[in-house]
Amino acid sequence: MEATPEEKGQQAPKPFDGTRADFELAYFSHDERSAAVLEDPGVRALIAALTGNSSYLARLLKVHPEWIEALFCVSPSQALDRLIGETADAINAPDQATLMKLLRLAKAKHAVLVASADITGIWTLEQVTDALTRLADVCVRVTLDWLVREAARKGQLLVPPETACCAESGIVILGMGKYGAGELNYSSDIDLVIFYEPDTLPLKEGIYDGEFCVKLGQGLVRIMQERTGEGYVFRTDLRLRPDPGATPIAVSLPAAEIYYESRGQNWERAAFIKARPVAGDLEAGARFLKGLEPYIWRRNLDFAAIADIHSMKRQIHAVQGHGHIAVAGHNIKLGRGGIREIEFFVQTQQLIAGGRDRDLRGKATVPMLYMLAQKKWISDQTASEMEAAYRFLRTLEHRLQMINDEQTQTLPSSDSGLDHVACFMGFETRDAFALVLTRHLENVQSHYAQLFETAPSLAEDGGSLVFTGTEDDPETLETLRRLGFHQASEISHIVRGWHTGRFAAPRSPR
């Protein structure tokens, strides 16, 4: 793989399964499209690293040996630009089946490209996550515009199909979380929220905005995540919309504004730190986020808000695998010292200080660590150690997901599995890998423990009772069972409904 001067990287890791790597290289050497490219020792080492460490990537290259020539005869940046352009052309697909096939092939080809530039160090972490985000953006935009054109072809939208688009449609799709921040992981799902401006679309009489946008959203999700012979594009999550248990998957912008201004919770404020318009009417999306700034970035936090942030912090400790630092079987995202703690470390301080300081309103994790240091909220050493841990853990997350294209952040429990991961990370031994990993986890744990270290205990005498977010808290469910509730999950869901204001309360709506 050629690299421009600014893209020079390091050597690819050794193949963990050398036998499989040799077998695949012999197979590719008999394909006239890839044989010439494989004369380059660097390309051979890279293909060996890919196929000898990842059964998923080995399968893709076995089915598409022509990709070796297409991807490895130009620089990664050139290959990416070409692939994004090809994906954008899928807007011209004659039918949905063709569109789905084109997007899935683009996702698979992109997986090989990103893995290659990542494991050789040609791309930085930021370049890797940006490449992953760029593909998600083009896939979501192409799919949405194709669906709008299809609606015009069916006469549901009163515009010529060839000119139908979402530019001024009032349809707003926000990317949330890692997607909004441009920090997607290798096998990431994407978090979307769908809004619409009423009475903006030129719809056929008898078709209503909400009904149309709900069907549009359903079509988008189906095209993105339905598994076919070519795989899937992105798993898609729509649960970050206002009160997801009681609202349709597309919510009107006026209703959303009322909800966030009157009943929005602090975990939702944290989610909107990273929100970004990714498809549809981008200008309408930007206006909506601008209007939410007073809700997201409060100049003063009241005691209830600070207590809720404490609750959010403590709730992280309820997840499985968070009890102690480990290597075998440790969850490097949700576990102690993991990625989630780094992200939460940054976001909670942004919520507290960002209302008065616009410099602390950025979406990306690493730049905000150093901005917090610059503003004297944390020390330079803390920022440096947290950055180093974040880069190591995110890289490790990518390697875990490359092996079988699984959305996993859990390390293997077996010695052989850990040997594989250590090899893929470029370490000579499992012990050397474990030493570095443990140091990073301990650094994160130490800095994270100092955040709100005086916060009160989550559990009262009767046990833990937490109803923040969209998921059931395991310890809260156990507390409810001890209190005599046989349907603990249903009770938790009801109380979360009270928090969102879905049900009338004896006091004020808030």
C-alpha positions in Angstrom: 0.0 0.0 0.0 1.5 3.3 -1.1 1.5 6.2 1.3 2.1 9.9 0.8 5.1 11.4 2.7 2.7 12.6 5.5 1.1 9.1 5.6 4.2 7.1 6.3 3.4 4.4 8.8 5.0 1.3 10.5 5.2 -2.3 9.7 2.1 -4.5 9.8 1.8 -6.8 12.8 2.7 -10.5 12.4 0.0 -13.0 11.4 -1.3 -14.9 14.4 -2.4 -17.8 12.1 0.6 -18.1 9.8 -0.7 -21.2 8.1 -3.9 -19.5 7.0 -1.9 -16.4 5.9 0.4 -18.5 3.7 -2.6 -20.4 2.2 -4.4 -17.1 1.3 -1.2 -15.6 -0.2 -0.8 -18.7 -2.4 -4.4 -18.4 -3.4 -4.1 -14.7 -4.3 -0.8 -15.3 -6.2 -2.7 -17.4 -8.7 -5.2 -14.5 -9.4 -3.8 -12.5 -12.3 -5.5 -9.3 -10.9 -3.6 -9.5 -7.6 -0.4 -11.4 -8.4 1.5 -8.4 -9.7 0.6 -6.3 -6.6 1.8 -9.1 -4.3 5.3 -8.9 -5.7 5.7 -5.9 -3.3 7.0 -7.3 0.0 5.1 -4.7 1.9 1.8 -5.7 0.4 2.5 -9.3 1.0 3.2 -8.6 4.7 0.1 -6.5 4.9 -2.1 -9.2 3.3 -0.6 -11.8 5.7 -1.4 -9.6 8.7 -5.0 -9.1 7.5 -5.7 -12.7 6.7 -3.6 -14.2 9.5 -5.4 -12.2 12.2 -8.9 -11.7 10.9 -11.1 -14.4 9.5 -13.6 -11.7 8.5 -11.1 -9.8 6.3 -9.7 -13.1 4.9 -13.2 -14.0 3.8 -13.7 -10.6 2.1 -10.5 -10.8 0.2 -11.1 -14.4 -0.8 -14.4 -13.4 -2.4 -13.0 -10.1 -3.9 -9.4 -10.7 -4.8 -9.7 -7.8 -7.3 -9.8 -5.4 -4.3 -6.1 -6.1 -3.6 -5.2 -4.3 -6.9 -7.9 -1.6 -6.4 -6.9 -0.7 -2.8 -3.2 -1.3 -2.6 -1.9 0.5 -5.8 -2.8 3.9 -4.5 -2.5 5.7 -1.2 -5.2 5.0 1.5 -6.5 8.6 1.2 -6.9 8.3 -2.6 -8.6 4.9 -2.2 -11.0 6.3 0.4 -11.9 9.3 -1.8 -12.6 7.0 -4.7 -14.7 4.7 -2.6 -16.7 7.6 -1.1 -17.4 8.8 -4.7 -18.5 5.4 -5.8 -20.8 5.1 -2.9 -22.4 8.5 -3.6 -23.2 7.2 -7.1 -25.5 4.6 -5.6 -28.2 7.3 -5.5 -28.8 6.2 -9.1 -29.6 2.6 -8.2 -32.7 1.5 -10.2 -34.3 -0.4 -7.3 -33.9 -1.0 -3.5 -32.3 -4.4 -3.9 -29.5 -2.8 -6.1 -29.1 0.0 -3.6 -28.7 -2.4 -0.7 -26.1 -4.5 -2.6 -24.0 -1.4 -3.6 -24.0 -0.1 -0.1 -23.0 -3.4 1.5 -20.2 -4.0 -1.0 -19.0 -0.4 -0.3 -19.0 -1.2 3.5 -17.0 -4.4 3.0 -14.4 -2.8 0.7 -14.1 0.1 3.2 -13.5 -2.4 6.0 -10.5 -3.8 4.2 -9.1 -0.3 3.4 -9.5 1.0 7.0 -8.0 -2.1 8.6 -5.0 -1.9 6.2 -4.3 1.8 7.0 -5.0 1.3 10.7 -2.8 -1.8 11.5 0.1 -0.4 9.5 -0.1 3.0 11.4 -0.4 4.9 8.1 -3.5 6.5 9.5 -3.8 8.1 13.0 -6.7 7.2 15.2 -8.4 10.4 14.1 -8.0 9.5 10.4 -9.4 6.0 11.1 -12.5 7.3 12.9 -13.0 10.1 10.3 -12.9 7.5 7.5 -15.5 5.4 9.3 -17.7 8.4 9.8 -17.4 9.6 6.2 -18.7 6.2 5.0 -21.6 6.4 7.4 -22.5 9.9 6.3 -22.5 9.0 2.6 -24.5 5.9 3.2 -27.2 7.6 5.3 -27.4 10.6 2.9 -27.6 8.4 -0.2 -30.3 6.1 1.4 -32.4 9.1 2.5 -32.3 10.8 -0.8 -33.0 7.6 -2.7 -36.1 7.0 -0.5 -37.3 10.6 -1.2 -36.8 10.1 -4.9 -38.7 6.8 -4.7 -41.6 8.6 -2.9 -41.6 11.1 -5.7 -41.7 8.3 -8.3 -44.7 6.8 -6.5 -46.5 10.2 -6.5 -46.4 10.6 -2.7 -44.2 13.6 -3.0 -45.3 16.2 -5.5 -41.9 17.0 -7.2 -40.2 15.6 -10.2 -38.2 12.4 -9.1 -35.0 13.6 -10.8 -35.0 16.8 -8.6 -36.3 15.3 -5.4 -33.8 15.8 -2.5 -33.7 16.6 1.2 -31.8 19.9 1.0 -34.8 22.1 2.0 -37.2 19.4 3.0 -37.4 20.1 6.8 -36.4 16.5 7.4 -33.5 16.5 9.9 -31.4 13.5 10.8 -29.0 14.0 13.7 -26.0 11.7 14.4 -25.6 11.2 18.1 -22.8 9.9 20.3 -19.6 8.6 18.6 -21.2 9.1 15.2 -22.0 12.8 15.8 -18.5 13.4 17.1 -16.9 11.7 14.2 -15.5 9.0 16.5 -17.1 5.8 15.2 -15.4 2.5 15.9 -14.6 -0.2 13.4 -17.8 -2.3 13.8 -19.9 0.5 15.2 -23.6 1.0 15.2 -24.9 4.5 14.5 -27.3 6.5 16.7 -29.7 8.6 14.8 -32.6 10.9 15.7 -35.2 11.8 13.1 -37.1 15.1 13.2 -39.2 17.0 10.7 -40.6 20.5 10.2 -44.4 20.3 9.7 -46.0 21.6 6.5 -42.7 21.8 4.6 -42.8 18.7 2.4 -45.0 19.0 -0.8 -47.0 15.8 0.0 -49.9 14.3 -1.9 -53.2 15.2 -0.4 -54.1 12.7 2.4 -50.5 12.0 3.3 -49.3 13.6 6.6 -45.8 14.7 7.6 -45.5 12.4 10.6 -46.8 9.4 8.7 -44.5 10.0 5.8 -41.4 10.6 7.9 -42.0 7.5 10.0 -42.1 5.4 6.9 -39.0 7.1 5.6 -37.2 6.3 8.9 -38.4 2.7 8.8 -37.1 2.4 5.2 -33.8 3.9 6.2 -33.3 1.5 9.1 -34.2 -1.5 6.9 -31.8 -0.6 4.2 -29.0 0.1 6.7 -29.2 -2.9 8.9 -31.1 -5.8 7.2 -28.7 -8.7 6.6 -28.4 -10.0 3.0 -26.0 -12.2 1.2 -23.6 -9.2 1.1 -24.0 -8.5 4.9 -25.2 -5.2 6.4 -24.3 -1.6 6.2 -24.7 -0.2 9.8 -26.7 -1.3 12.8 -29.0 1.6 13.5 -30.4 2.8 16.8 -33.2 5.4 17.1 -33.7 5.2 20.8 -32.1 8.6 21.6 -35.2 10.5 20.4 -37.4 12.2 23.0 -39.2 9.7 25.2 -38.6 6.7 22.9 -41.1 4.5 24.6 -44.0 6.8 23.8 -43.1 8.6 20.6 -42.9 7.6 16.9 -39.5 7.2 15.4 -39.8 10.6 13.7 -40.7 13.6 15.9 -41.7 17.1 14.8 -39.2 19.8 15.5 -41.7 21.9 17.5 -42.6 18.9 19.7 -38.9 18.1 20.2 -38.2 21.7 21.2 -41.0 21.7 23.8 -39.9 18.4 25.2 -36.2 19.4 25.7 -37.1 22.8 27.1 -39.6 21.4 29.6 -38.7 17.8 30.3 -35.2 17.1 29.0 -32.9 15.2 31.3 -29.2 15.6 32.0 -28.3 12.4 30.2 -30.0 13.8 27.1 -28.0 17.0 27.5 -24.8 14.9 27.6 -26.0 13.1 24.5 -26.5 16.4 22.6 -22.9 17.5 23.2 -21.9 15.4 20.3 -25.1 15.8 18.1 -24.5 16.7 14.5 -26.7 17.1 11.4 -25.7 14.2 9.2 -28.4 14.0 6.5 -31.5 15.6 5.2 -32.0 19.4 5.7 -28.6 20.2 7.2 -29.5 23.9 7.6 -32.7 23.1 9.5 -30.7 20.7 11.7 -28.1 23.4 12.5 -30.9 25.8 13.4 -32.5 23.3 15.7 -29.2 22.6 17.6 -28.5 26.3 17.8 -32.0 26.7 19.5 -31.1 24.0 22.0 -27.9 25.6 23.2 -29.6 27.2 26.3 -30.9 23.7 27.2 -27.6 21.9 26.6 -25.2 24.6 27.9 -26.7 26.1 31.1 -24.8 29.0 32.6 -25.7 27.8 36.1 -26.4 24.2 37.2 -28.8 23.8 40.1 -28.2 21.2 42.9 -30.7 18.7 41.3 -28.8 18.8 38.0 -25.4 18.2 39.8 -27.0 15.3 41.8 -28.2 13.9 38.5 -24.7 14.1 37.0 -23.5 12.2 40.1 -26.1 9.6 39.4 -25.0 9.3 35.8 -21.4 8.7 36.9 -22.3 6.1 39.5 -24.6 4.3 37.1 -21.6 3.4 34.9 -20.4 1.2 37.8 -23.5 -1.0 37.5 -22.5 -2.6 34.2 -21.1 -6.1 34.1 -17.3 -6.3 34.3 -16.8 -3.0 36.0 -15.9 -4.2 39.4 -12.2 -4.4 39.0 -9.3 -4.0 36.5 -8.6 -7.2 34.7 -7.2 -8.4 31.4 -8.9 -11.7 30.6 -12.6 -11.1 29.8 -12.4 -7.4 30.6 -14.7 -5.0 28.8 -12.5 -2.2 27.6 -15.4 0.1 27.0 -17.7 -0.3 30.0 -15.3 -2.0 32.4 -13.2 -0.2 35.1 -10.7 2.2 33.5 -12.4 1.8 30.1 -13.3 4.1 27.2 -16.7 5.1 28.7 -15.0 6.5 31.8 -12.7 8.7 29.7 -15.7 9.9 27.7 -17.7 10.6 30.8 -14.8 12.3 32.5 -14.7 14.8 29.6 -18.5 15.2 29.1 -19.5 15.8 32.7 -17.0 18.6 33.0 -18.2 20.0 29.7 -21.8 20.1 31.1 -20.6 21.9 34.2 -18.3 24.5 32.6 -19.5 24.7 29.0 -22.4 27.0 29.8 -20.0 29.8 30.6 -17.1 28.9 28.3 -17.8 28.2 24.6 -14.3 26.8 24.2 -15.5 23.7 26.2 -18.3 22.8 23.8 -16.4 20.7 21.4 -17.5 17.2 20.3 -14.1 15.3 20.0 -12.7 13.6 23.2 -9.0 14.3 22.9 -9.1 18.0 22.0 -11.5 18.6 24.9 -9.1 16.8 27.3 -6.5 19.4 26.4 -8.9 22.3 26.5 -9.9 21.2 30.0 -6.2 21.3 30.9 -5.7 24.7 29.3 -8.7 26.0 31.3 -7.1 24.5 34.5 -9.9 22.1 35.1 -7.4 19.2 35.0 -3.6 19.0 35.0 -1.5 18.6 31.9 -0.4 15.2 33.2 -4.0 14.0 33.5 -4.8 15.1 30.0 -1.7 13.4 28.6 -2.3 10.1 30.5 -6.0 10.1 29.6 -5.2 10.7 25.9 -2.6 7.9 25.8 -5.1 5.5 27.4 -7.9 6.6 25.0 -5.7 6.1 21.9 -4.6 2.6 23.1 -8.0 1.5 24.1 -9.7 2.7 20.9 -7.0 1.0 18.9 -7.5 -2.2 20.9 -11.3 -1.9 20.4 -10.7 -1.8 16.6 -8.5 -4.9 16.6 -11.1 -6.8 18.7 -13.8 -5.9 16.2 -11.7 -6.6 13.1 -11.2 -10.2 14.0 -14.9 -11.3 13.2 -16.6 -7.9 12.5 -18.3 -8.1 15.9 -19.5 -5.1 17.9 -17.6 -6.2 20.9 -15.3 -4.5 23.4 -14.7 -7.6 25.6 -11.2 -9.2 25.7 -11.0 -13.0 25.3 -11.0 -15.1 28.5 -8.7 -17.8 27.1 -4.9 -17.6 26.9 -4.9 -18.4 23.2 -7.5 -15.7 22.6 -5.3 -13.1 24.4 -2.3 -14.3 22.5 -4.2 -13.6 19.3 -5.1 -10.1 20.4 -1.6 -9.3 21.7 -0.2 -10.4 18.3 -2.7 -8.3 16.4 -1.7 -5.3 18.6 1.9 -5.8 17.6 3.2 -7.2 21.0 5.6 -10.1 21.2 4.0 -11.7 24.2 0.7 -11.7 26.0 2.4 -10.5 29.2 3.9 -7.5 27.5 0.4 -6.6 26.2 -1.2 -7.1 29.6 1.4 -4.9 31.3 0.7 -1.9 29.0 -3.1 -2.4 29.0 -3.2 -2.6 32.8 -1.2 0.6 33.2 -3.6 2.5 31.0 -6.7 1.1 32.8 -5.2 2.0 36.2 -4.4 5.6 35.0 -8.0 6.1 33.8 -9.4 4.6 37.0 -7.2 6.9 39.1 -8.2 10.1 37.3 -11.9 9.1 37.0 -12.1 8.3 40.7 -11.2 11.9 41.6 -14.2 13.2 39.6 -17.0 14.0 42.0 -15.2 11.8 44.6 -17.4 13.3 47.3 -20.6 12.3 45.5 -23.1 10.5 47.8 -23.6 6.8 47.6 -25.9 5.5 44.9 -27.6 3.0 47.1 -29.8 3.9 50.0 -30.4 1.5 52.8 -32.9 -0.4 50.7 -30.5 -0.7 47.7 -29.8 1.1 44.5 -32.6 3.0 42.8 -31.5 4.7 39.5 -33.8 5.6 36.6 -31.5 7.7 34.5 -31.1 6.9 30.7 -33.0 4.5 28.5 -31.8 1.1 29.9 -32.6 -0.8 33.1 -30.0 -0.6 35.8 -29.3 -4.2 37.0 -28.8 -3.2 40.6 -32.0 -1.2 40.6 -33.9 -4.2 39.2 -32.6 -6.3 42.1 -33.6 -3.6 44.6 -37.1 -3.5 43.2 -37.4 -7.3 43.5 -36.3 -7.2 47.1 -39.0 -4.5 47.7 -41.6 -7.0 46.4 -42.1 -6.0 42.8 -42.4 -9.2 40.7 -42.2 -7.3 37.4 -39.1 -5.1 38.2 -38.3 -4.2 34.6 -41.9 -2.9 34.0 -41.7 -0.8 37.2 -38.4 0.6 36.1 -39.9 1.5 32.8 -42.8 3.3 34.5 -40.6 5.4 36.7 -38.4 6.4 33.8 -41.7 7.5 32.2 -42.3 9.8 35.2 -38.8 11.3 34.7 -39.6 12.2 31.1 -42.8 13.8 32.1 -44.9 11.3 30.1 -47.3 11.0 33.0 -48.7 13.8 35.0 -47.0 14.5 38.4 -48.5 16.0 41.6 -46.2 19.0 41.3 -45.0 21.0 38.4 -44.4 19.2 35.0 -40.6 19.3 35.6 
